[in-house]
Amino acid sequence: MTIRSSVRGAETDVRSTRERFGGIDTPAALGGLLATIGALVFVTALLAAGAGALAYELNAIDPDGSVREMEVAGIVTAAVVVFISALLGGWVAGRMARFDGVMNGVGVALWMLLLVAVFAALGIFVGEEYNAFQRAGLPNWFAQLDVDELTSGIIVASIVGIASLFAGALLGGALGESYNRRVTAALTDPANRVERT
């Protein structure tokens, strides 16, 4: 059923607008990606400044390349940080895209995963100094799976991190879209009609 109403004398058809402007919005997903990375950098810096007051292990590989043992508390803390950062990024994408916030939130997670994979590949094939994510202490899920001392803790940490990324981005996208739905409802509510005089 098409929702159609007159807003300030203009005819509003929500379904045709959604068909025209909905779907994947690449700039919105990339904006969400930048918000996710920014939040990760900010929170990581705050936790690093805390001088180890909170167990936080985003990666099993130190910036110098050595493998460390993963602890449950560190994995959980890292998952929460990734979830919150992805939630923010998904929300940004959902707000920017206007429609299909969940889809664009998932787009944020896919772009992030692609970026992690690209930097991991650069680190493996070109040189570790080219893996910017490892050097900055950001998620390095794929590179840490390519170590000689691969443990179940590293595998679990990588899976939990990726799952947190997708869950946060999906929920954030839904929250961003819900705001836009409220705006659309306000525009199409007959009580808000203003007839042209």
CYANA upper distance limits for C-alpha pairs under 8 A (distance plus 0.5 A):
  2 THR  CA     13 ASP  CA      7.15
  2 THR  CA     14 VAL  CA      7.37
  2 THR  CA     15 ARG  CA      6.26
  3 ILE  CA     12 THR  CA      8.21
  3 ILE  CA     13 ASP  CA      6.23
  3 ILE  CA     14 VAL  CA      6.23
  3 ILE  CA     15 ARG  CA      7.32
  3 ILE  CA    188 THR  CA      7.94
  4 ARG  CA     11 GLU  CA      7.33
  4 ARG  CA     12 THR  CA      5.80
  4 ARG  CA     13 ASP  CA      5.15
  4 ARG  CA     14 VAL  CA      7.29
  4 ARG  CA    188 THR  CA      7.59
  5 SER  CA     11 GLU  CA      6.27
  5 SER  CA     12 THR  CA      5.82
  5 SER  CA     13 ASP  CA      7.57
  5 SER  CA    188 THR  CA      6.15
  5 SER  CA    189 ASP  CA      8.11
  5 SER  CA    190 PRO  CA      7.39
  5 SER  CA    193 ARG  CA      8.23
  6 SER  CA     10 ALA  CA      5.75
  6 SER  CA     11 GLU  CA      5.14
  6 SER  CA     12 THR  CA      6.51
  6 SER  CA    188 THR  CA      7.92
  6 SER  CA    190 PRO  CA      8.31
  6 SER  CA    193 ARG  CA      6.42
  6 SER  CA    194 VAL  CA      8.04
  6 SER  CA    195 GLU  CA      8.02
  7 VAL  CA     11 GLU  CA      6.97
  7 VAL  CA     12 THR  CA      7.31
  7 VAL  CA    187 LEU  CA      7.04
  7 VAL  CA    188 THR  CA      7.52
  7 VAL  CA    192 ASN  CA      7.54
  7 VAL  CA    193 ARG  CA      5.48
  7 VAL  CA    194 VAL  CA      6.52
  7 VAL  CA    195 GLU  CA      8.04
  8 ARG  CA    193 ARG  CA      6.76
  8 ARG  CA    194 VAL  CA      5.23
  8 ARG  CA    195 GLU  CA      6.38
  8 ARG  CA    196 ARG  CA      6.94
  9 GLY  CA    193 ARG  CA      8.38
  9 GLY  CA    194 VAL  CA      7.10
  9 GLY  CA    195 GLU  CA      5.87
  9 GLY  CA    196 ARG  CA      5.68
 12 THR  CA    188 THR  CA      7.60
 13 ASP  CA     17 THR  CA      6.78
 14 VAL  CA     18 ARG  CA      6.56
 14 VAL  CA    184 THR  CA      8.30
 15 ARG  CA     19 GLU  CA      6.69
 16 SER  CA     20 ARG  CA      6.58
 17 THR  CA     21 PHE  CA      6.48
 17 THR  CA     22 GLY  CA      8.19
 18 ARG  CA     22 GLY  CA      5.34
 18 ARG  CA     99 PHE  CA      7.08
 19 GLU  CA     23 GLY  CA      8.41
 21 PHE  CA     99 PHE  CA      7.79
 22 GLY  CA     97 ALA  CA      8.01
 22 GLY  CA     98 ARG  CA      8.02
 22 GLY  CA     99 PHE  CA      5.55
 22 GLY  CA    100 ASP  CA      6.56
 23 GLY  CA     99 PHE  CA      7.52
 23 GLY  CA    100 ASP  CA      6.32
 23 GLY  CA    103 MET  CA      7.82
 23 GLY  CA    104 ASN  CA      8.32
 24 ILE  CA     97 ALA  CA      8.47
 24 ILE  CA    100 ASP  CA      7.91
 24 ILE  CA    103 MET  CA      7.17
 24 ILE  CA    104 ASN  CA      6.36
 24 ILE  CA    107 GLY  CA      8.14
 25 ASP  CA     29 ALA  CA      6.80
 25 ASP  CA     97 ALA  CA      6.34
 25 ASP  CA    104 ASN  CA      7.05
 26 THR  CA     30 LEU  CA      6.59
 26 THR  CA    104 ASN  CA      8.41
 26 THR  CA    107 GLY  CA      8.37
 27 PRO  CA     31 GLY  CA      6.54
 28 ALA  CA     32 GLY  CA      6.68
 28 ALA  CA     92 VAL  CA      7.89
 28 ALA  CA     93 ALA  CA      5.15
 28 ALA  CA     94 GLY  CA      7.98
 28 ALA  CA     96 MET  CA      5.82
 28 ALA  CA     97 ALA  CA      6.03
 28 ALA  CA    104 ASN  CA      7.70
 29 ALA  CA     33 LEU  CA      6.63
 29 ALA  CA     90 GLY  CA      8.26
 29 ALA  CA     93 ALA  CA      5.62
 29 ALA  CA    104 ASN  CA      6.11
 29 ALA  CA    105 GLY  CA      7.31
 29 ALA  CA    107 GLY  CA      6.08
 29 ALA  CA    108 VAL  CA      5.34
 29 ALA  CA    111 TRP  CA      8.14
 30 LEU  CA     34 LEU  CA      6.79
 30 LEU  CA     93 ALA  CA      8.24
 30 LEU  CA    108 VAL  CA      7.08
 30 LEU  CA    111 TRP  CA      7.79
 31 GLY  CA     35 ALA  CA      6.81
 31 GLY  CA     89 GLY  CA      8.05
 31 GLY  CA     92 VAL  CA      7.44
 31 GLY  CA     93 ALA  CA      6.88
 32 GLY  CA     36 THR  CA      6.60
 32 GLY  CA     88 LEU  CA      8.05
 32 GLY  CA     89 GLY  CA      4.49
 32 GLY  CA     90 GLY  CA      6.19
 32 GLY  CA     91 TRP  CA      7.83
 32 GLY  CA     92 VAL  CA      5.63
 32 GLY  CA     93 ALA  CA      5.22
 32 GLY  CA    105 GLY  CA      8.13
 32 GLY  CA    108 VAL  CA      6.25
 33 LEU  CA     37 ILE  CA      6.74
 33 LEU  CA     89 GLY  CA      6.34
 33 LEU  CA    108 VAL  CA      5.69
 33 LEU  CA    109 ALA  CA      8.00
 33 LEU  CA    111 TRP  CA      7.23
 33 LEU  CA    112 MET  CA      6.72
 34 LEU  CA     38 GLY  CA      6.50
 34 LEU  CA     89 GLY  CA      7.80
 35 ALA  CA     39 ALA  CA      6.58
 35 ALA  CA     85 SER  CA      8.15
 35 ALA  CA     88 LEU  CA      7.23
 35 ALA  CA     89 GLY  CA      5.40
 35 ALA  CA     92 VAL  CA      7.71
 36 THR  CA     40 LEU  CA      6.65
 36 THR  CA     85 SER  CA      5.42
 36 THR  CA     86 ALA  CA      5.73
 36 THR  CA     87 LEU  CA      8.33
 36 THR  CA     88 LEU  CA      6.84
 36 THR  CA     89 GLY  CA      5.00
 36 THR  CA     90 GLY  CA      8.42
 37 ILE  CA     41 VAL  CA      6.62
 37 ILE  CA     85 SER  CA      7.89
 38 GLY  CA     42 PHE  CA      6.63
 39 ALA  CA     43 VAL  CA      6.54
 39 ALA  CA     85 SER  CA      5.68
 39 ALA  CA     88 LEU  CA      8.17
 40 LEU  CA     44 THR  CA      6.36
 40 LEU  CA     81 VAL  CA      7.61
 40 LEU  CA     82 VAL  CA      7.40
 40 LEU  CA     85 SER  CA      6.23
 40 LEU  CA    138 LEU  CA      7.66
 41 VAL  CA     45 ALA  CA      6.56
 41 VAL  CA    138 LEU  CA      7.71
 42 PHE  CA     46 LEU  CA      6.80
 43 VAL  CA     47 LEU  CA      6.65
 43 VAL  CA     81 VAL  CA      7.73
 44 THR  CA     48 ALA  CA      6.54
 44 THR  CA    137 GLY  CA      8.14
 44 THR  CA    138 LEU  CA      8.41
 45 ALA  CA     49 ALA  CA      6.57
 46 LEU  CA     50 GLY  CA      6.91
 47 LEU  CA     51 ALA  CA      7.77
 47 LEU  CA     52 GLY  CA      7.77
 47 LEU  CA     53 ALA  CA      8.47
 47 LEU  CA     54 LEU  CA      7.68
 47 LEU  CA     56 TYR  CA      8.03
 48 ALA  CA     52 GLY  CA      7.22
 50 GLY  CA     54 LEU  CA      7.88
 52 GLY  CA     56 TYR  CA      8.13
 55 ALA  CA     73 ALA  CA      6.56
 55 ALA  CA     74 GLY  CA      5.20
 55 ALA  CA     77 THR  CA      7.40
 56 TYR  CA     73 ALA  CA      7.90
 56 TYR  CA     74 GLY  CA      4.75
 56 TYR  CA     75 ILE  CA      7.45
 56 TYR  CA     77 THR  CA      6.13
 56 TYR  CA     78 ALA  CA      6.25
 57 GLU  CA     70 MET  CA      7.48
 57 GLU  CA     71 GLU  CA      8.26
 57 GLU  CA     74 GLY  CA      5.16
 57 GLU  CA     75 ILE  CA      6.38
 57 GLU  CA     77 THR  CA      7.96
 57 GLU  CA     78 ALA  CA      6.40
 58 LEU  CA     74 GLY  CA      7.93
 58 LEU  CA     75 ILE  CA      7.37
 58 LEU  CA     78 ALA  CA      5.53
 58 LEU  CA     79 ALA  CA      8.36
 58 LEU  CA    137 GLY  CA      7.90
 58 LEU  CA    138 LEU  CA      7.50
 58 LEU  CA    139 PRO  CA      6.57
 58 LEU  CA    140 ASN  CA      8.47
 59 ASN  CA    137 GLY  CA      8.00
 59 ASN  CA    138 LEU  CA      8.22
 59 ASN  CA    139 PRO  CA      6.79
 59 ASN  CA    140 ASN  CA      6.62
 59 ASN  CA    141 TRP  CA      7.52
 59 ASN  CA    144 GLN  CA      7.66
 59 ASN  CA    157 ALA  CA      8.33
 60 ALA  CA     67 VAL  CA      6.12
 60 ALA  CA     68 ARG  CA      5.89
 60 ALA  CA     69 GLU  CA      7.23
 60 ALA  CA     70 MET  CA      6.74
 60 ALA  CA    144 GLN  CA      6.78
 60 ALA  CA    154 ILE  CA      6.66
 61 ILE  CA     65 GLY  CA      6.14
 61 ILE  CA     66 SER  CA      6.08
 61 ILE  CA     67 VAL  CA      5.10
 61 ILE  CA     68 ARG  CA      6.77
 61 ILE  CA    134 GLN  CA      8.21
 61 ILE  CA    144 GLN  CA      6.58
 62 ASP  CA     66 SER  CA      5.88
 62 ASP  CA     67 VAL  CA      6.84
 62 ASP  CA     68 ARG  CA      7.65
 62 ASP  CA    134 GLN  CA      8.12
 62 ASP  CA    137 GLY  CA      8.38
 63 PRO  CA    134 GLN  CA      6.25
 63 PRO  CA    135 ARG  CA      5.63
 63 PRO  CA    136 ALA  CA      8.10
 63 PRO  CA    137 GLY  CA      7.26
 67 VAL  CA    149 GLU  CA      7.96
 69 GLU  CA    153 GLY  CA      8.05
 70 MET  CA     74 GLY  CA      7.45
 70 MET  CA     75 ILE  CA      7.45
 70 MET  CA    153 GLY  CA      6.22
 70 MET  CA    154 ILE  CA      7.09
 70 MET  CA    157 ALA  CA      8.15
 71 GLU  CA     75 ILE  CA      6.76
 71 GLU  CA    153 GLY  CA      8.19
 72 VAL  CA     76 VAL  CA      6.66
 73 ALA  CA     77 THR  CA      6.63
 74 GLY  CA     78 ALA  CA      6.56
 75 ILE  CA     79 ALA  CA      6.60
 75 ILE  CA    157 ALA  CA      6.32
 75 ILE  CA    160 VAL  CA      8.31
 76 VAL  CA     80 VAL  CA      6.75
 77 THR  CA     81 VAL  CA      6.77
 78 ALA  CA     82 VAL  CA      6.63
 78 ALA  CA    161 GLY  CA      7.76
 79 ALA  CA     83 PHE  CA      6.46
 79 ALA  CA    160 VAL  CA      6.95
 79 ALA  CA    161 GLY  CA      5.80
 79 ALA  CA    164 SER  CA      6.20
 80 VAL  CA     84 ILE  CA      6.61
 80 VAL  CA    164 SER  CA      7.83
 81 VAL  CA     85 SER  CA      6.62
 82 VAL  CA     86 ALA  CA      6.47
 82 VAL  CA    161 GLY  CA      7.24
 82 VAL  CA    164 SER  CA      6.63
 82 VAL  CA    165 LEU  CA      6.27
 82 VAL  CA    168 GLY  CA      8.17
 83 PHE  CA     87 LEU  CA      6.42
 83 PHE  CA    164 SER  CA      5.34
 83 PHE  CA    165 LEU  CA      5.93
 83 PHE  CA    166 PHE  CA      8.44
 83 PHE  CA    167 ALA  CA      7.34
 83 PHE  CA    168 GLY  CA      5.04
 83 PHE  CA    169 ALA  CA      8.03
 84 ILE  CA     88 LEU  CA      6.79
 84 ILE  CA    168 GLY  CA      6.82
 85 SER  CA     89 GLY  CA      6.82
 85 SER  CA    168 GLY  CA      7.97
 86 ALA  CA     90 GLY  CA      6.38
 86 ALA  CA    108 VAL  CA      8.38
 86 ALA  CA    109 ALA  CA      7.81
 86 ALA  CA    164 SER  CA      8.43
 86 ALA  CA    165 LEU  CA      6.04
 86 ALA  CA    166 PHE  CA      7.93
 86 ALA  CA    167 ALA  CA      8.45
 86 ALA  CA    168 GLY  CA      5.30
 86 ALA  CA    169 ALA  CA      5.13
 86 ALA  CA    172 GLY  CA      7.71
 87 LEU  CA     91 TRP  CA      6.56
 87 LEU  CA    167 ALA  CA      8.39
 87 LEU  CA    168 GLY  CA      4.67
 87 LEU  CA    169 ALA  CA      5.31
 87 LEU  CA    170 LEU  CA      7.88
 87 LEU  CA    171 LEU  CA      6.78
 87 LEU  CA    172 GLY  CA      4.76
 87 LEU  CA    173 GLY  CA      8.05
 88 LEU  CA     92 VAL  CA      6.76
 88 LEU  CA    168 GLY  CA      8.37
 88 LEU  CA    169 ALA  CA      7.94
 88 LEU  CA    172 GLY  CA      6.58
 89 GLY  CA     93 ALA  CA      6.80
 89 GLY  CA    105 GLY  CA      7.91
 89 GLY  CA    108 VAL  CA      7.37
 89 GLY  CA    169 ALA  CA      6.85
 89 GLY  CA    172 GLY  CA      7.39
 89 GLY  CA    173 GLY  CA      8.48
 90 GLY  CA     94 GLY  CA      6.53
 90 GLY  CA    101 GLY  CA      8.22
 90 GLY  CA    102 VAL  CA      8.34
 90 GLY  CA    104 ASN  CA      7.68
 90 GLY  CA    105 GLY  CA      4.71
 90 GLY  CA    106 VAL  CA      7.98
 90 GLY  CA    108 VAL  CA      6.80
 90 GLY  CA    168 GLY  CA      7.58
 90 GLY  CA    169 ALA  CA      4.68
 90 GLY  CA    170 LEU  CA      6.79
 90 GLY  CA    171 LEU  CA      7.54
 90 GLY  CA    172 GLY  CA      4.65
 90 GLY  CA    173 GLY  CA      4.79
 90 GLY  CA    174 ALA  CA      8.36
 90 GLY  CA    176 GLY  CA      7.85
 91 TRP  CA     95 ARG  CA      6.57
 91 TRP  CA    101 GLY  CA      8.32
 91 TRP  CA    105 GLY  CA      7.67
 91 TRP  CA    169 ALA  CA      7.85
 91 TRP  CA    171 LEU  CA      8.26
 91 TRP  CA    172 GLY  CA      4.54
 91 TRP  CA    173 GLY  CA      5.20
 91 TRP  CA    174 ALA  CA      7.73
 91 TRP  CA    175 LEU  CA      6.47
 91 TRP  CA    176 GLY  CA      4.95
 91 TRP  CA    177 GLU  CA      8.29
 92 VAL  CA     96 MET  CA      6.59
 92 VAL  CA    172 GLY  CA      8.15
 92 VAL  CA    173 GLY  CA      7.88
 92 VAL  CA    176 GLY  CA      7.10
 93 ALA  CA     97 ALA  CA      6.38
 93 ALA  CA    101 GLY  CA      7.26
 93 ALA  CA    104 ASN  CA      6.44
 93 ALA  CA    105 GLY  CA      6.51
 93 ALA  CA    108 VAL  CA      7.81
 93 ALA  CA    173 GLY  CA      6.71
 93 ALA  CA    176 GLY  CA      7.66
 94 GLY  CA     98 ARG  CA      6.70
 94 GLY  CA     99 PHE  CA      7.66
 94 GLY  CA    100 ASP  CA      7.62
 94 GLY  CA    101 GLY  CA      4.43
 94 GLY  CA    102 VAL  CA      7.45
 94 GLY  CA    104 ASN  CA      6.75
 94 GLY  CA    105 GLY  CA      6.89
 94 GLY  CA    172 GLY  CA      7.61
 94 GLY  CA    173 GLY  CA      4.82
 94 GLY  CA    174 ALA  CA      7.13
 94 GLY  CA    175 LEU  CA      7.62
 94 GLY  CA    176 GLY  CA      4.63
 94 GLY  CA    177 GLU  CA      5.42
 95 ARG  CA    101 GLY  CA      7.73
 95 ARG  CA    173 GLY  CA      8.10
 95 ARG  CA    176 GLY  CA      4.96
 95 ARG  CA    177 GLU  CA      6.34
 95 ARG  CA    179 TYR  CA      7.71
 95 ARG  CA    180 ASN  CA      7.17
 97 ALA  CA    101 GLY  CA      7.06
 97 ALA  CA    104 ASN  CA      7.69
 97 ALA  CA    177 GLU  CA      8.41
 98 ARG  CA    176 GLY  CA      8.43
 98 ARG  CA    177 GLU  CA      6.60
 98 ARG  CA    180 ASN  CA      6.21
 99 PHE  CA    177 GLU  CA      6.63
 99 PHE  CA    180 ASN  CA      7.93
100 ASP  CA    104 ASN  CA      6.87
100 ASP  CA    173 GLY  CA      8.48
100 ASP  CA    177 GLU  CA      7.24
101 GLY  CA    105 GLY  CA      6.42
101 GLY  CA    173 GLY  CA      4.79
101 GLY  CA    174 ALA  CA      5.73
101 GLY  CA    175 LEU  CA      8.17
101 GLY  CA    176 GLY  CA      6.71
101 GLY  CA    177 GLU  CA      5.21
102 VAL  CA    106 VAL  CA      6.73
102 VAL  CA    169 ALA  CA      8.39
102 VAL  CA    170 LEU  CA      5.70
102 VAL  CA    171 LEU  CA      7.55
102 VAL  CA    172 GLY  CA      8.13
102 VAL  CA    173 GLY  CA      4.99
102 VAL  CA    174 ALA  CA      5.39
102 VAL  CA    177 GLU  CA      8.00
103 MET  CA    107 GLY  CA      6.76
103 MET  CA    170 LEU  CA      7.97
103 MET  CA    173 GLY  CA      7.79
104 ASN  CA    108 VAL  CA      6.86
104 ASN  CA    173 GLY  CA      6.87
105 GLY  CA    109 ALA  CA      7.16
105 GLY  CA    169 ALA  CA      5.21
105 GLY  CA    170 LEU  CA      5.34
105 GLY  CA    171 LEU  CA      8.00
105 GLY  CA    172 GLY  CA      6.98
105 GLY  CA    173 GLY  CA      4.79
105 GLY  CA    174 ALA  CA      8.04
106 VAL  CA    110 LEU  CA      6.72
106 VAL  CA    166 PHE  CA      6.86
106 VAL  CA    169 ALA  CA      6.39
106 VAL  CA    170 LEU  CA      5.91
106 VAL  CA    173 GLY  CA      8.11
107 GLY  CA    111 TRP  CA      6.60
108 VAL  CA    112 MET  CA      6.65
108 VAL  CA    169 ALA  CA      7.04
109 ALA  CA    113 LEU  CA      6.58
109 ALA  CA    165 LEU  CA      6.57
109 ALA  CA    166 PHE  CA      5.96
109 ALA  CA    169 ALA  CA      6.52
110 LEU  CA    114 LEU  CA      6.57
111 TRP  CA    115 LEU  CA      6.65
112 MET  CA    116 VAL  CA      6.71
113 LEU  CA    117 ALA  CA      6.65
113 LEU  CA    162 ILE  CA      8.37
114 LEU  CA    118 VAL  CA      6.60
115 LEU  CA    119 PHE  CA      6.76
116 VAL  CA    120 ALA  CA      6.58
116 VAL  CA    133 PHE  CA      7.51
116 VAL  CA    139 PRO  CA      7.44
116 VAL  CA    140 ASN  CA      6.70
116 VAL  CA    141 TRP  CA      7.75
116 VAL  CA    142 PHE  CA      7.71
117 ALA  CA    121 ALA  CA      6.57
117 ALA  CA    142 PHE  CA      6.67
117 ALA  CA    143 ALA  CA      8.42
118 VAL  CA    122 LEU  CA      6.71
119 PHE  CA    123 GLY  CA      6.63
119 PHE  CA    130 TYR  CA      7.50
119 PHE  CA    131 ASN  CA      5.26
119 PHE  CA    132 ALA  CA      6.91
119 PHE  CA    133 PHE  CA      7.12
120 ALA  CA    124 ILE  CA      6.70
120 ALA  CA    131 ASN  CA      6.33
120 ALA  CA    133 PHE  CA      8.46
120 ALA  CA    140 ASN  CA      7.34
120 ALA  CA    142 PHE  CA      6.58
120 ALA  CA    143 ALA  CA      5.45
121 ALA  CA    125 PHE  CA      6.43
121 ALA  CA    126 VAL  CA      8.32
121 ALA  CA    131 ASN  CA      8.40
121 ALA  CA    143 ALA  CA      8.07
122 LEU  CA    126 VAL  CA      5.67
122 LEU  CA    127 GLY  CA      7.03
122 LEU  CA    128 GLU  CA      7.90
122 LEU  CA    130 TYR  CA      6.30
122 LEU  CA    131 ASN  CA      6.45
123 GLY  CA    127 GLY  CA      5.20
123 GLY  CA    128 GLU  CA      4.57
123 GLY  CA    129 GLU  CA      7.07
123 GLY  CA    130 TYR  CA      5.78
123 GLY  CA    131 ASN  CA      5.06
123 GLY  CA    143 ALA  CA      8.12
124 ILE  CA    128 GLU  CA      6.95
124 ILE  CA    143 ALA  CA      7.88
126 VAL  CA    130 TYR  CA      7.46
127 GLY  CA    131 ASN  CA      8.03
129 GLU  CA    135 ARG  CA      7.79
131 ASN  CA    135 ARG  CA      6.95
132 ALA  CA    136 ALA  CA      6.48
133 PHE  CA    137 GLY  CA      6.51
133 PHE  CA    138 LEU  CA      5.26
133 PHE  CA    139 PRO  CA      6.77
133 PHE  CA    140 ASN  CA      6.63
134 GLN  CA    138 LEU  CA      6.50
134 GLN  CA    139 PRO  CA      7.65
134 GLN  CA    140 ASN  CA      6.31
140 ASN  CA    144 GLN  CA      6.73
141 TRP  CA    145 LEU  CA      7.22
141 TRP  CA    158 SER  CA      5.60
141 TRP  CA    161 GLY  CA      8.18
141 TRP  CA    162 ILE  CA      8.36
142 PHE  CA    146 ASP  CA      7.47
142 PHE  CA    158 SER  CA      8.22
143 ALA  CA    147 VAL  CA      8.04
144 GLN  CA    150 LEU  CA      8.44
144 GLN  CA    154 ILE  CA      7.72
145 LEU  CA    150 LEU  CA      6.98
145 LEU  CA    154 ILE  CA      7.61
145 LEU  CA    155 ILE  CA      7.39
146 ASP  CA    150 LEU  CA      7.99
150 LEU  CA    154 ILE  CA      7.03
150 LEU  CA    155 ILE  CA      8.11
151 THR  CA    155 ILE  CA      7.09
152 SER  CA    156 VAL  CA      6.57
153 GLY  CA    157 ALA  CA      6.48
154 ILE  CA    158 SER  CA      6.68
155 ILE  CA    159 ILE  CA      6.77
156 VAL  CA    160 VAL  CA      6.49
157 ALA  CA    161 GLY  CA      6.49
158 SER  CA    162 ILE  CA      6.72
159 ILE  CA    163 ALA  CA      6.56
160 VAL  CA    164 SER  CA      6.51
161 GLY  CA    165 LEU  CA      6.69
162 ILE  CA    166 PHE  CA      6.91
163 ALA  CA    167 ALA  CA      6.57
164 SER  CA    168 GLY  CA      6.42
165 LEU  CA    169 ALA  CA      6.62
166 PHE  CA    170 LEU  CA      6.42
167 ALA  CA    171 LEU  CA      6.65
168 GLY  CA    172 GLY  CA      6.44
169 ALA  CA    173 GLY  CA      6.51
170 LEU  CA    174 ALA  CA      6.84
171 LEU  CA    175 LEU  CA      6.75
172 GLY  CA    176 GLY  CA      6.64
173 GLY  CA    177 GLU  CA      6.67
174 ALA  CA    178 SER  CA      6.64
175 LEU  CA    179 TYR  CA      7.20
176 GLY  CA    180 ASN  CA      7.37
177 GLU  CA    181 ARG  CA      6.69
178 SER  CA    182 ARG  CA      6.87
179 TYR  CA    183 VAL  CA      7.01
180 ASN  CA    184 THR  CA      6.68
181 ARG  CA    185 ALA  CA      6.56
182 ARG  CA    186 ALA  CA      6.67
183 VAL  CA    187 LEU  CA      6.76
184 THR  CA    188 THR  CA      6.67
185 ALA  CA    189 ASP  CA      6.35
186 ALA  CA    192 ASN  CA      7.39
187 LEU  CA    192 ASN  CA      7.06
187 LEU  CA    193 ARG  CA      8.48
188 THR  CA    192 ASN  CA      7.76
188 THR  CA    193 ARG  CA      8.33
189 ASP  CA    193 ARG  CA      7.66
